[in-house]
Every structure is written in structure tokens, then in C-alpha cells.
Amino acid sequence: MKRNVCIVGILVDERANRAPEVQQVLTRHGSQILSRNGIPDPGRQRGIITLTMQADDNERQALENDLKRIDGISVKSFCLADAVE
């Protein structure tokens, strides 16, 4: 199956409460994650996480679905190009 290079943006409201559950999801999908960058937004009690993934459409969608099951999480993604393997 074709694996693409994708960017996933995650907005975490009430990050102090939701961070452990978000971390569990990211750990489950860790084999597809190439890099992760997190920025806290202390004034608004939210955090922004960006992921670079190498994943097929099903793997990326599974990560998004798992994250969307958590209250207070917004997820958007787009794929840049086919991965070089």
C-alpha cells in the first residue's frame, strides 16, 4: 500500500487534562510518526501538536479517528507527497 508523507495538526483544549489520553494515542501510532512538535498555549490552556507522518491513508485515518474520540481535540491533516522507500 502507498505510504505518503503527511502533516497532522492537533489542537488540544484543556491540555493538562487531556494530555495523557492524547499521548496514549500517539504512542499507539508511533511507528508511523517521523517527528512531533508541541507548543503549549498557557494563556488559553490549550496546546498545539504537529506531526509529520509516513503512513498510508488507512493508518492516517485511524490516528485521526482515535484522536477525535477524545473530547476537546481538533485534528486536520494533509498529505504532501508519496514517500520514498
C-alpha beads as a LAMMPS data file, in Angstrom:
LAMMPS data file: protein, C-alpha beads

85 atoms
84 bonds

1 atom types
1 bond types

-500.0 500.0 xlo xhi
-500.0 500.0 ylo yhi
-500.0 500.0 zlo zhi

Masses

1 110.0

Atoms # bond

1 1 1 0.000 0.000 0.000
2 1 1 1.194 3.527 -0.797
3 1 1 2.619 5.397 2.182
4 1 1 2.525 9.184 1.993
5 1 1 4.307 11.953 3.845
6 1 1 1.551 13.738 5.780
7 1 1 1.266 16.623 8.226
8 1 1 -1.243 16.298 11.068
9 1 1 -2.233 19.299 13.184
10 1 1 -3.794 18.674 16.589
11 1 1 -5.378 21.325 18.819
12 1 1 -5.799 20.157 22.419
13 1 1 -8.217 22.145 24.603
14 1 1 -7.721 21.781 28.371
15 1 1 -4.352 20.232 27.622
16 1 1 -3.467 19.474 31.236
17 1 1 -6.495 17.173 31.477
18 1 1 -6.307 15.624 28.020
19 1 1 -2.552 15.194 27.556
20 1 1 -2.312 11.647 28.981
21 1 1 -5.019 10.306 26.661
22 1 1 -3.537 12.098 23.633
23 1 1 -0.120 10.655 24.498
24 1 1 -1.555 7.128 24.601
25 1 1 -2.975 7.546 21.091
26 1 1 0.283 8.950 19.736
27 1 1 2.218 6.079 21.296
28 1 1 -0.094 3.508 19.660
29 1 1 0.574 5.095 16.265
30 1 1 4.233 5.860 16.937
31 1 1 5.623 3.632 14.185
32 1 1 4.168 5.984 11.555
33 1 1 5.262 9.242 13.240
34 1 1 8.526 10.684 11.907
35 1 1 8.551 13.860 14.008
36 1 1 6.470 15.631 16.623
37 1 1 6.431 19.252 17.714
38 1 1 4.366 20.534 20.618
39 1 1 3.637 24.128 21.599
40 1 1 1.793 24.930 24.832
41 1 1 -0.531 27.921 24.870
42 1 1 -0.630 28.615 28.623
43 1 1 -2.820 31.697 28.374
44 1 1 -5.585 29.673 26.766
45 1 1 -4.994 26.303 28.456
46 1 1 -4.531 24.574 25.125
47 1 1 -1.727 23.014 23.182
48 1 1 -0.844 22.633 19.534
49 1 1 0.863 19.481 18.272
50 1 1 2.134 18.969 14.733
51 1 1 3.139 15.556 13.452
52 1 1 4.974 14.516 10.328
53 1 1 3.895 11.001 9.407
54 1 1 4.747 8.401 6.839
55 1 1 1.526 6.437 6.578
56 1 1 -0.999 5.024 4.169
57 1 1 -4.496 6.505 4.105
58 1 1 -5.900 3.875 6.494
59 1 1 -3.141 4.414 9.077
60 1 1 -3.516 8.204 8.973
61 1 1 -7.295 7.967 9.230
62 1 1 -7.024 5.558 12.176
63 1 1 -4.857 8.070 14.072
64 1 1 -7.288 10.893 13.305
65 1 1 -10.304 8.819 14.389
66 1 1 -8.630 7.805 17.659
67 1 1 -7.830 11.452 18.436
68 1 1 -11.309 12.692 17.501
69 1 1 -12.816 10.306 20.065
70 1 1 -11.242 12.452 22.786
71 1 1 -13.380 15.446 23.828
72 1 1 -11.721 18.800 23.175
73 1 1 -9.465 17.590 20.344
74 1 1 -9.479 19.055 16.821
75 1 1 -7.494 17.323 14.058
76 1 1 -6.678 18.320 10.470
77 1 1 -4.252 16.659 8.079
78 1 1 -2.956 16.819 4.554
79 1 1 -0.505 14.749 2.540
80 1 1 2.434 16.346 0.778
81 1 1 3.875 13.625 -1.406
82 1 1 4.442 9.938 -1.863
83 1 1 7.123 8.685 0.476
84 1 1 10.419 7.490 -0.935
85 1 1 11.040 3.902 0.117

Bonds

1 1 1 2
2 1 2 3
3 1 3 4
4 1 4 5
5 1 5 6
6 1 6 7
7 1 7 8
8 1 8 9
9 1 9 10
10 1 10 11
11 1 11 12
12 1 12 13
13 1 13 14
14 1 14 15
15 1 15 16
16 1 16 17
17 1 17 18
18 1 18 19
19 1 19 20
20 1 20 21
21 1 21 22
22 1 22 23
23 1 23 24
24 1 24 25
25 1 25 26
26 1 26 27
27 1 27 28
28 1 28 29
29 1 29 30
30 1 30 31
31 1 31 32
32 1 32 33
33 1 33 34
34 1 34 35
35 1 35 36
36 1 36 37
37 1 37 38
38 1 38 39
39 1 39 40
40 1 40 41
41 1 41 42
42 1 42 43
43 1 43 44
44 1 44 45
45 1 45 46
46 1 46 47
47 1 47 48
48 1 48 49
49 1 49 50
50 1 50 51
51 1 51 52
52 1 52 53
53 1 53 54
54 1 54 55
55 1 55 56
56 1 56 57
57 1 57 58
58 1 58 59
59 1 59 60
60 1 60 61
61 1 61 62
62 1 62 63
63 1 63 64
64 1 64 65
65 1 65 66
66 1 66 67
67 1 67 68
68 1 68 69
69 1 69 70
70 1 70 71
71 1 71 72
72 1 72 73
73 1 73 74
74 1 74 75
75 1 75 76
76 1 76 77
77 1 77 78
78 1 78 79
79 1 79 80
80 1 80 81
81 1 81 82
82 1 82 83
83 1 83 84
84 1 84 85
